[in-house]
Amino acid sequence: MGRGRWATGGAALPLALAAVLTGCGGDSPGDAAREAESAVGSFASQASEALESATAEAGRRLDDIRGGIDVKGDVKAGSPTVGADGRARAQVTVTNTDDSERSFAVQVDFTDAGGRLTDTVIVTVEHVQAGDSATATARSTHDLPGEVRAEVARAVRY
């Protein structure tokens, strides 16, 4: 089962996504998800305005996955832990309620105790058999001090 993560943020991200992901359709939805993951993962989050802009762009890119179906209700994010490296990690569990093998792209928002967005990552979980569940780990792109929460912002099954 392939797993990956996209991290959104950084002032250059919207331009990079536009340049790299134009025609995000690719040969398959999985190709589009992997291309977006690769492009988004190359930029770190620094400023809240850039983070919000990048989060919106990530949402648009999730919308572009061909044959994607909104399945936020089939995905859960566990309580995050912060490792010695300062990065937050949260287990993401997807349940494939379809009658055939599917893959998922899940946007996980990390917030502080006040609910302010501090980071966004996209985790992919590929080749989940019909009726099965699978897990992946969402990991923040930078140190997140203090209390951290994780929530599923979007989930697309393809």
C-alpha positions, -999 to +999 in steps of 0.1 A: +000+000+000+016+032-011+015+062+012+027+097+008+022+133+019+018+167+004+027+197+025+012+230+017+027+264+025+053+288+014+051+320-007+062+302-039+037+274-036+008+288-056+031+297-085+048+264-083+016+245-083+003+265-112+034+258-132+039+222-123+003+210-120-014+227-150-034+199-165-032+179-133-053+152-149-023+131-159-027+095-171-047+086-140-060+101-108-032+085-089-007+102-113-024+135-106-022+129-068+015+119-069+024+149-091+006+173-067+022+155-038+057+160-053+052+196-061+035+206-029+060+186-008+089+207-020+078+239-002+078+246+035+053+268+053+066+301+067+038+328+068+002+324+076-010+343+045+011+320+023-003+290+043-039+300+038-033+307+001-015+273-003-043+256+016-069+270-009-047+259-038-044+224-024-082+223-021-085+233-058-061+206-067-080+180-048-110+191-068-091+184-100-086+147-093-105+130-120-133+107-107-127+120-072-155+116-047-158+136-014-155+110+014-146+131+044-170+110+065-149+078+057-117+093+071-106+099+107-075+117+121-062+106+154-049+128+181-015+142+171+017+137+190+047+160+188+080+142+184+114+152+197+120+169+164+090+193+171+070+179+142+034+169+148+022+135+136-014+122+134-026+088+123-051+090+094-075+061+089-094+057+057-123+032+051-131+022+016-169+019+015-168+013-022-172-021-039-138-020-056-102-010-047-097+027-043-071+053-033-075+084-012-060+119-009-066+134+025-060+170+035-051+172+072-051+206+090-030+211+120-042+238+143-032+253+176-053+253+208-071+284+196-081+268+163-056+288+142-043+269+112-006+262+116+001+237+089-016+216+062-005+183+047-020+160+022-016+123+028-023+097+001-033+061+008-033+039-023-048+006-032-073+001-003-094-030-010-132-028-010-145-028+026-111-025+042-094+003+062-059+015+059-037+040+078-011+066+070+007+092+090+002+129+085+034+148+096+037+185+099+063+203+077+078+223+105+079+226+143+045+231+159+049+243+195+023+240+221-010+221+219-016+208+184-049+194+170-054+175+137-086+174+117-096+161+083-103+191+061-109+172+029-108+137+017-111+125-019-115+089-030-105+080-065 
